[in-house]
Amino acid sequence: MAVERTNRDVRTLITQIAAGEIMLPEIQRGYVWKASQVARLIESLYRGYPAGSLLFWKTGQLAETRQAAIGTAQALPRVMPLYLLDGQQRLTSLFRVLSDHPDAQVVFNIETEAFQNQSAATRRNRKWLKVYDVVGPDADMFAIHGELKGAGLAIPEPEIGRRLSALQKITQRDFHMEVLHEFGYEEVADIFVRVNSGGRALKTTDLALATLSARIPGFLGQLEAESAHWAERGYGALDVNFLIKALTLSLSTTGTRLASVAKLTAASRESVEGGWEKVQRGLAHVVPLLAEKLLIPTTALVPSLAALHPLILYYGRQHQEAKVAKEVEEGLLYWFLAATARNRYGGSTDTTLTQDIRMLDAEDPVAALLANLGIRDRGLSVTASDLAGRNHQSPYLMFCYLAAAHAGATDWWDGGPISEGVEKSGKPQYSLVHPAAKLRTHGSKYSSAEINELANIVFVSEQTAKNIIGSRSPAAYMQSVNASDRAAHAIPNDPAILEPEGYRDFLAARRFLLAERITALLDQFRPSFLVEDDTPTETAASRSLMFTGYTGAGRSVLTAEAKVDSQIWVGWIDPADFEAALDAAATGLASDVPLGDETAPLRIDDEGGMTFGLGPFVIRGSLDQWRTAVKDAFEDAQPLADCPEPNDGPWPAEPDEFLLSEAGVQPA
């Protein structure tokens, strides 16, 4: 075994990628860089900053590869290719910029020497040059220089030439290369894990994939094909990471943490292939049940995909031709709905999964699973108070959609089923019954939390929102919606509450209708051993969390107001600091966010969740949920003069877990 050290310039490396002489081994992850990261790389090359080294593997045997995200097919190599182990994001980004890829339109400001992605503003400004136009094969430097002379630049003409020359020379920048010779695939996979864990943090699923790719060449391709199969059917979140977790669970029978990926990396090839068959069999049963029985058209509606794992594992354990009794099938769906309503998988999931999966071996798995939820004798019912204060981040968003879907609700514009109103991103389309613009200007001073309540959401298309609802109150447009469509969407009939001044009464009335519909849906699948729940709901402990944005005098403040019984904690957060911490978390890095004279820890976990410690709570949510929470807080920003004073001293008790999806809920 040997390590060869050499250097090659950017243009040569790009040419080799196009010729198929540099390829990605299967163990590589997908391309993930954002446009801003690409622009920073080009800037580093322009300024002569170090851009890191590249690691390759050369072998006499053909290895399993994956397609590079360069936007074009690579040629068949005429020589044995080099397999890229470290540097995929940089080389792919450079290839995209130098081949004018539509997602890598990096531009350069000749006057300020700034780099960014192309925008409508930079297209109109002659001081911004597209990097490709300067470094591409058809670049006409004489013409570019001539155009810049008339752009009114605040720099002398010789400096224009120097900067253009420096930009052109980025293709001549050398990368240091290390090439591994005569290393076996498993050893190379181990090296890949070691070098990549020094950059963007690798999840344990990434490590498992590297190991599996080495031991079972082509297996990653099977995972990606399975994921693509379900993505075409609207279940795009059943990605490779989800499948790896499902596979891990299918192999686990002992231990305190059945979801530990270590079990997967230690399993034999035969065990892995057998477990994979179970996962595929489970998915083939579960997805049609969700789509056809529950009418869930997309995984974007499912608050936590972890709740699918017990179902997939149960059906995966059944023989191919086995028939599951209708009572069991509906009971499992009832458990899934109840677990979602109770937000069972809103926190850390591994321990919860272990508890639930062990129940699959019980004599009556449905009863055992429900017992884990505390449901033993009486069925689950949803009340209007359960929906109060909830917004689109709540698990009850799925139930509101299902209430409409099971009532045969259609879109008010084209009359099609609401399942057709799913965007390309996989998210269902919805609008507000009472438009925000109408409520914000009303004298009743409705808060942003009130305006964005679930009870004000209706699942209709963008065309309906634009052409029927617009900025009009429902009293003005509901006449064009027929009575059956209004009823299917649970819209109250009282004309008085369709006016802005009756909005709070509208929320109360619609919460009641939605709760009634959701409970009826649950009862459709309720096992016979559970009786209908008609007992009063116990009053929960008084806990709440509200995020509010305040702006004024060129400053913005994000406040977190936490209440536990009669105690109140208020913290001030600089939104710029928090956004920077979220950006770092997206790359796998934890941060401490300034909070008064102290800091609040923002941490990430292996399950894709993030926790943020604030006063009485350790708040848990996904990256998307956190970004949405900040966006929502500033959607209706309040004057900075109204911002409450911080009361952010240390909380006297141990912080409790608080799910971000519950933020905005008023105290019980």
DRENRO-246110 format. One record per residue (C-alpha): x, y, z. Coordinates in steps of 0.02 Angstrom, whole numbers, plus 32768, in hexadecimal, padded with zeros to 4 digits. Layout:
REM DRENRO-246110
XYZ/...
This chain:
REM DRENRO-246110
800080008000/803E80AE7FD4/800881647FD6/803581CD7F3E/803D828A7F54/802A83017EC2/7FD583A27E88/7F5A83CB7DFD/7F07846B7DCB/7E4C848A7DCA/7E3984847D0C/7E9083DB7D02/7E2483927D8D/7D8483D07D3A/7DBB83847C94/7DDC82DE7CEA/7D2F82DE7D3A/7CDD82FA7C90/7D46826D7C46/7D1281F47CCF/7DC581EB7D0E/7D8C82287DBA/7CF381D17DFF/7C9481C67EA3/7C9781217EFF/7BF280E27F44/7C25810E7FF6/7C1B81C87FCE/7B87822C800A/7B2082987F95/7B4B834B7F65/7B0B83C07FED/7B6184697FDA/7AF785077FD5/7B1185927F57/7B6285FF7FDD/7BE585787FFF/7C0E856C7F45/7C2686297F3D/7C9A86247FD4/7D04859C7F82/7D1A86057EE4/7D47869B7F4F/7DCB86357FAC/7E1B86017F07/7E1586B57EC9/7E6B86F67F64/7EED866C7F66/7EB08621800A/7ED085698030/7E4484FF7FE8/7E74845A803A/7EBA83B97FF2/7E65832C7F94/7E6A82737FBC/7E5B81EE7F34/7E5F81317F2B/7EAB80D27E9A/7E8980197E85/7E987F987DFD/7DE77F5C7E1F/7D487FB27DE8/7CEB7FF97E7E/7C3380227E91/7C1880D97E69/7B92815E7E78/7B6681E67DFC/7BBA828D7E1B/7B40831F7E2B/7B9083807D9C/7AF6838F7D2F/7B3C83267CA1/7B6E82737C84/7C2682467C96/7C7E81F37C05/7CB9813F7C0E/7D6D81487C4D/7DFB810E7BDD/7E6780EA7C74/7E4480A57D22/7DF081377D7D/7E2281897E1F/7D9B81797EA3/7D7F821A7F05/7D7981FE7FC1/7D8782B08003/7D60834E7FA1/7CBD83217F4B/7C6283C17F7F/7CF184317F42/7D1283DA7E9C/7C5983C77E74/7C4084807E9A/7CD284B37E2C/7C9384457D9D/7BE884967DAB/7C2D85477DA8/7CA285227D16/7C1984CC7CB2/7B9585547CCF/7B2384E37D36/7A7C853D7D58/7A9085227E14/7B4285677E19/7B3186147DCD/7BB686687E36/7BD387217E13/7C6387977E3D/7C5988507E63/7CEE889D7E0B/7CE789377E7C/7CD388E77F29/7D1F883C7EFF/7C8887E97F4F/7C4487407F16/7B9187007F21/7B10869F7EBE/7ABB86F47E2C/7A1B87557E51/79A687CA7DF5/7A02885E7E42/7AAF88237E0A/7A6F88047D5A/7A3E88BB7D4D/7AE188FC7D95/7B7289077D1A/7BF088FD7DA8/7BC388467DC4/7C1487C77D50/7BE587117D44/7C8086AD7D6E/7C6086347CDE/7C6286C57C61/7D1386EF7C99/7D5D86407CAF/7CF785DE7C2F/7D4085A07B8B/7CEB86297B24/7D1B86BA7B96/7D41875B7B36/7DAC87BE7BAE/7DC088507B37/7D0388667B29/7CE988517BE5/7D7088D27C0C/7D22894A7B8F/7C74893B7BDC/7CB8895A7C8A/7D0989FD7C54/7C5C8A477C3E/7C148A037CDF/7C448A977D4A/7CBC8A367DB9/7D148A877E4C/7DB78A2C7E29/7E408A567DAB/7E4889FB7D05/7EEA899B7D2D/7E9589567DC8/7E0589167D5D/7E8188B37CF4/7EDA886F7D8F/7E3888317DDC/7DFB87E17D3B/7EA4878A7D29/7E9B874B7DDD/7DEC87067DBD/7E2586AE7D1E/7EB4865B7D7B/7E4285FB7DF3/7E43856C7D73/7F0185677D84/7EFE85527E41/7F4E84B07E7A/7F0084337EF1/7F7183C27F55/7F41830C7F36/7F61826C7F96/7F3E81CA7F3A/7F2C81257F97/7F70808D7F3A/7F4F7FD57F5E/7ED47FF37FEC/7E3D7F7E7FFE/7D8B7FC17FF7/7D667FA680B1/7E05800180E2/7DDD808D8069/7D2E809A80B6/7D7D80AC8161/7DF181348120/7D5C818B80D0/7D02818E8178/7D9B81D481D0/7DC182618157/7D0D8296813E/7CE4829D81F6/7D5D832F81FF/7CED83988190/7C2F83968192/7C0083278223/7BD4827881E8/7B3A82288230/7B4481738269/7ADB814781D1/7B65818F8162/7BE3812081B9/7B72808981A5/7B5E80AE80EB/7C1980B780D3/7C30800F8129/7BA17FBD80CA/7BDF80018024/7C877FB08044/7C3F7F08807A/7BAB7EFF8001/7BD67F5D7F61/7B397FA17F0D/7AD27FA37FAD/7AC980607FB5/7A80805D7F06/79F67FEA7F45/79CE80637FD1/79C980F67F5A/795980987EE0/78DF806C7F6B/78DC81207FA7/78BE81607EF5/783080E27EE1/77D1812B7F75/780081DF7F4A/77A381CB7EA5/770881A07F0C/771582397F7B/777781E98008/781B82437FE9/784E824580A1/786A818A809B/791D81B1806D/79BC814C8082/79D381818137/792281498161/794080A3810A/79E380898169/798680A3820D/78FE802981D6/79837FAA81A6/79DA7FBE824D/79377F9E82A9/79117F05823F/79B77EB88275/79A87EE3832E/795F7E6883AA/79C27E878448/7A0F7F1884A7/79CF7FB584F8/79DA801C8457/79947FBB83C3/79B2804F834F/7A6E804F836A/7AC3805182C0/7B527FEF830C/7AE27F5582FA/7ADB7F74823F/7B967F888226/7BB67EE88288/7B357E7E822B/7B657DFC81AA/7B407E1680F2/7AB87D9080FA/7A667DE6818E/7A697E8F8138/7A1B7E498099/79967DED80FE/79707E8A8161/79647EEF80C2/78E17E78807D/787A7E95811B/78877F518108/784D7F4A8054/77BE7ED58081/778A7F468111/778C7FE280A5/77287F8A801D/769D7F6F809D/76A7800D8105/76AF8095807F/760F805A8026/75B7805480CF/75E9810880F2/75BA81438044/751980E0802A/74D380C680D9/750A8166812F/751181D0808F/75BE821680B6/7605824B800B/76B182838044/772D826580D1/7736832380E6/76958313814B/76DD829281C4/772682EF825B/77A182648288/77D181DA8211/7811817682A6/775C814482C8/776080E08225/77EC806E825D/77847FFB82CF/77057FE68242/778C7FBF81C0/77DF7F448236/773B7EED8260/770C7ED181A9/77BF7EA9817A/77BD7E1881F4/77237DCD81A2/77377D4C8119/77207D8C8068/76747D3D8053/763A7D548107/75947DAC8123/75897E2381B5/74DE7E258208/74787EC381E8/74697EE382A4/75287EE182B5/75447F4A8219/74CC7FD28250/750E7FC68302/75BE7FE982C6/7581807F8263/752480BA82FE/75C480AC8362/7621811082DD/759D819B82E4/759A819A83A3/7659819C83AD/765B82318337/75D5828E8399/7634826E843A/76D682A683E6/772782058422/77BB821983AD/77CD82D583BE/786482C18431/78F682498430/78BA81B183D1/7934812283EE/78F780F7849D/784181098469/785D809B83D1/78AD8015843C/7817801784B2/7798800B8425/77F27F8A83BB/77FF7F14844F/77407F188455/77377ECA83A7/77607E2283F7/76CE7E2E8471/76387DBB8460/75CE7E528431/76487ED183E5/75C27F5583C7/758D7F56847E/76437F5584B6/76717FE88446/75DA804C8481/760680268536/76AE807B8517/7648811684ED/75E28104858B/754880CE8528/74FC80308574/7440803A8587/740080D88535/742281188487/747681BC8460/740D82568441/744383038409/73F4839E8453/73EB84528418/7465848384A1/74E48408845A/74E7847283BB/74ED851C8410/758D857C83EE/75D084FA8374/7622852F82D2/765F84D88234/76F3848E8293/767D84288300/7662836D82E6/75A9839982D9/75C983E3822C/75C3833081E9/751F83108242/74CF83AE81FE/75018377814F/74BD82C8816B/741A830D81B1/7402836A810C/743D82DA809E/73C9825A80F0/733882D480DB/735A82D8801F/7396838D8020/73C583D67F78/7423846F7F3D/73B485087F29/7407853C7E86/740E849F7E1A/73A184267E7C/742983A27E87/744D833F7F26/74BF83977FA3/753F830B7F8C/756783587EE2/759E83F87F39/764883B37F6A/76DA841E7F31/777483D97ED8/77CD83E57F7F/774F83687FC3/76F983E58036/763B83F78032/75F984A07FFE/758F85038076/755385B38095/750386198120/744586248124/745186D3816F/74E28724810F/75708767817B/756E88108121/74B8882B8154/74D287F88209/757388598227/752188FE81FA/748688DF8262/746789408301/745E88A1836A/751D88938362/752487DA833D/75CF87908367/7638873082EB/761A86938352/755E86A98342/756586CD8288/75CD86328263/756785B982CC/7540850F8283/74878539828D/74A585C1820B/74FA854B818F/749D850180FB/74EB84858080/74D184D87FD8/754284FC7F43/75A985957F1C/752985C07E95/749E85C17F17/7507862D7F8C/752B86A97F01/748986AC7E9D/7403868A7F1F/744686B97FCA/74C487427FA2/74C287C5802C/740487BE8045/73AC878680E2/734E86DF80D4/72A9873E80DE/72D587898034/730E86EB7FD9/72B38659802C/721A867B7FBF/727B86347F2C/729F85917F8A/720F85167F89/71C884D8802E/72098425801D/72BB84628001/72B084D48098/726F84468103/72F683CD80C7/737A844B8100/7321846381A7/72FB851C818A/7278855E8206/71D885A381B9/71BA8638822D/71CD86D481BC/720087418250/72A186E08271/72D786ED81BB/72F687A781D7/739D87E08223/734A881C82C4/7307876C82E2/73AF871782C6/73C886D78377/731A868A8375/7345863D82CD/73DF85EA8318/737885A483A9/72F185618335/7369851382BA/73D484C38341/7335846C837D/7309842F82CD/73BB83F382AA/73CA839A8352/732583418331/7361830A8284/740A82D082C4/73BD82698350/7346821A82D2/73DB81EC8266/7433819C82F9/7396813A8323/739480EF8273/742F808C82A3/7413807A835E/742C7FC58398/73917F7183DF/73DF7F5B848C/73E4801984A1/7341807284CB/731A8121848E/736C81A384FD/72E782148548/7344824285E7/737782F6860B/7428832185DA/749F833C866C/74ED83E88677/75A383DF8647/762E843886A2/763C84ED866D/76D084F985F7/76E48568855F/776885AF84ED/775486428477/77D2868B83FC/77B6874083C8/781987B28356/7836886A837E/788788EB830C/78B289A38315/79418A208309/79A289AB8297/799D891E8315/79418878831E/7920880D83B8/78D6875F83C3/78878741846C/7861869984B9/77DB86A48540/77CC860485A5/774985E7862B/773D855C86AB/76A58572871B/76B986248760/777286378739/77A78695869D/785186968647/787B870E85BA/791987068552/795B877784C8/79B087298431/7A07878383A3/79B587358307/7A57874982A4/7AB686E58328/7A3086618329/7A298654826A/7AE7863F8269/7AD685B382E9/7A508560827D/7AC2856C81E4/7B4D851A8249/7AD484928284/7AA8846E81CE/7B5F843B81B6/7B6183D38255/7BAF845282CC/7B68847B8378/7B6B852F83B9/7B5185998453/7ADA8629842E/7AF186CC8490/7A6386EA850B/7A7D87858576/7B1D876E85D8/7B1686B185C1/7B0686398530/7A8285B98502/7ABD851384B7/7A7D84E0840B/7AA3842883F4/7A8383AA836A/7A6382F08379/7A77825A8308/79BD825382E3/79BA82F98287/79748359831C/79B683F58371/79A484288427/79AF84D98469/79B984F78524/7952858E855A/792285AC860F/78A98525864B/78AE84C385A8/792184608538/78C4847F8495/78CF83FA840E/78A6840D8356/78EA83EF82A8/7954846F824A/78BF849881DA/785084B08272/78CC852982C1/78DE858E8222/782185968210/780B85CA82C5/7882865E82AC/782E868E8208/778186868257/77BA86EF82EB/77EE877F8279/775E876C81FF/76FA87E3826B/7788883882CA/775A88A9835A/77A789548381/7849894483E3/780289BF8463/778189398493/780488B284B0/77FB886C8563/7896887C85CD/78FE87DC85D9/78EE87718674/796E86F1863E/79C186BD86E0/79E786068703/7949859C8717/7941855487C8/790984A68792/794784258715/790C84598665/788183F08617/787A83BA8562/7807842784FA/77DD83FD8445/77EC848E83CD/774D84518377/76F084838417/773485368418/76AB85B8840F/763385508478/75E085B78500/75E8857C85B5/756784FA85E4/
